[in-house]
Every structure is written in structure tokens, then in C-alpha cells.
Amino acid sequence: MTEHAESYEGAVARLRAEGQQLESVLQNATWDDWHRATPAAGWTISHQIAHLAWTDRLTLCTLRSADAFQAYAATAADDPLAAVNEAAEVGSRRAPQELFSDWAAGRRVLADALESADRENRYPWFGPPMKARSLITARIMETWAHGQDVAQALDRKWEPSTALKDIAHLGYATRTFTYINNGLTAPTSDVHVRLEGPAGETWSWGDAHAENQIAGTAWEFALLVTQRAEVEDLHLQITGEEAYRWATIAQAFAGPPKSVVRSRNGETYTID
């Protein structure tokens, strides 16, 4: 098994780099561009950036004041998805340049705060408390995932980087959560994930001798676990029914699950 995250400082650097890449994608975007629809239903590019700015602010909030974060989280506990959509909607109404400047400045402040955070403390979040290193991974994942939505809407290229390893690690680490989130019993069997990084390097997780296996590029696995692509639209090599079942519901982020799980023989069933 490869080790995740060679250094804490390196992880912060990858977060900064992914944010910079999104800034580059948005460079020279017009007012009409900012109001283009993205693959997320009902969300324009403005909604996407407003969401990132909001989640960055909440991450900064938990780093600075656990009490303040928990007070906010309590207000959103009844309907977290509504809170997410409301924040994106309110933010999307801002002037594009103002929204862009706020997000760009905020992501830099957050990266600085993460760099100097207590690395052993567990900070409150939506769900179990998280160490700063996990918060960094989550921000890398979200920046990349929403960056894909923006890049696709603008028909711009996103260069793959070693940040894909962080996203793949999170995708693998959230396997049990994915089952629980879908109201399913998590299997005790392992899945071996073996991926090719952007420079041809190999990253792997799990028991290499496991019956269930997923292999392919880190880029496609990242698209899968961030639900930016369906398994049938990718070229991942999936061995074993349980690996395929997981691939249909893989989810590296908090939030409601998919409503349908598919089996390899094409059968589907709805999750209540």
C-alpha cells in the first residue's frame, strides 16, 4: 500500500495549486460565462464559486473558533442540503468580479491558516471532527470537483496533478461511509484500488490479493468518487461484484446519496 500525503506542507501546496488552476480557468470569463449552466442541476458557474467560497469560510471558521462553527452547524442541522443550496444561491447573485475576488482572497487566507493549524487537534465539521490534514484533503477534493464543473461549462482544460492522489485516497477512505450513507451494510471484504498517476506513477490502496479490484487512471477514479462521471462512462477495470456495486455509489463528499444502486448484470434497485 502506498502512503498517503508525503508531507503536510506538500498537501497545502497542492491545495494552493488546485485553487490557482481554477483561477486560471476563470481568467477572462465574461458576465455571460459566469451565468452559464454547469453539470450540477440549477447551478451556474457563479453558484459553483459561491459554494467554494462558503465552504472555505466554514473551514476557516472551525479552525479559528469551534464554538462559532458549531453554532452555525446547529442552525443547518435540520436540512443541510437546503443550507448548501441557499448559500450558493445567495452568493451567485453577487457581481462576478466581486465573487471571484472574495473566493480567491479567501482561499489564500484559508491555506495560510491550514499551514499553521494545530495538526493534532480535531476540528468540528459536518459529521465526525477532523484533523487539519483531513480538512486539507477535503478542500483539495472540493476545489478539484467543482473545478471540473466550471472547466466543463467553459470548455477549458484542467491539467492533472498529484492532487489526484489526495482525492483518490479520500475516495477509498470513504468506502464504508458510502454504504452507511446509502442505508446499506458495509461489506467486510476489501477492495484493492490500483491507479496510474499523471506522470505514470502507481498509487494503490487495499489488499493486493483482494477478490474485488478497481484499476485505471487516477483521473477517472477521481471523477468516479466525486460523482462527476458514471461508472459506465469510464474505462476503469473493475473485478468483482462488490467492487462494481461500490463504484456505482462511491462518494468522497458529505451529502445525500444517489437514489439508485446498480448491479453488474444491469439490475437496479432504489434506496429508500
C-alpha positions, 0 to 999 in steps of 0.5 A: 500500500502506498502512503498517503500525503508525503508531507503536510506542507506538500498537501497545502501546496497542492491545495494552493495549486488546485485553487490557482488552476481554477483561477486560471480557468476563470481568467477572462470569463465574461458576465455571460460565462459566469451565468452559464449552466454547469453539470450540477442541476440549477447551478451556474458557474457563479453558484459553483464559486459561491459554494467554494467560497462558503465552504472555505469560510466554514473551514476557516471558521472551525479552525479559528473558533469551534464554538462559532462553527458549531453554532452555525452547524446547529442552525443547518442541522435540520436540512443541510442540503437546503443550507448548501443550496441557499448559500450558493444561491445567495452568493451567485447573485453577487457581481462576478468580479466581486465573487471571484475576488472574495473566493480567491482572497479567501482561499489564500487566507484559508491555506495560510491558516491550514499551514499553521493549524494545530495538526493534532487537534480535531476540528468540528465539521459536518459529521465526525471532527477532523484533523487539519490534514483531513480538512486539507484533503477535503478542500483539495477534493472540493476545489478539484470537483467543482473545478471540473464543473466550471472547466466543463461549462467553459470548455477549458482544460484542467491539467492533472496533478498529484492532487489526484492522489489526495482525492483518490485516497479520500475516495477509498477512505470513504468506502464504508461511509458510502454504504452507511450513507446509502442505508446499506451494510458495509461489506467486510471484504476489501477492495484493492484500488490500483491507479496510474498517476499523471506522470505514470506513477502507481498509487494503490490502496487495499489488499493486493490479493483482494477478490474485488479490484478497481484499476485505471487512471487516477483521473477517472477514479477521481471523477468516479468518487466525486460523482462527476462521471458514471461508472459506465462512462469510464474505462476503469477495470473493475473485478468483482461484484462488490467492487462494481456495486461500490463504484456505482455509489462511491462518494468522497463528499458529505451529502445525500446519496444517489437514489439508485444502486446498480448491479453488474448484470444491469439490475437496479434497485432504489434506496429508500 
